[in-house]
């Protein structure tokens, strides 16, 4: 599978490292809301169909991209 890096062009997936779900929103760092932090850290959705993922071009320019 090829992933297109905006800086390096099309590259093999072996050069990339999965960094997580691209649709999650992190709570504010100063937030005291433990339920929000618990949901961010532990709760995962598994929707059917298209979704966003964050990948890092670890074997190249080290950029983070949404796929």
Protein Blocks (a to p, Z undefined) as FASTA:
>chain_A
ZZddfklopadfklpccfbjfkbccddfklcblklmmmmmmmccddehjdddddddfkln
opacdZZ
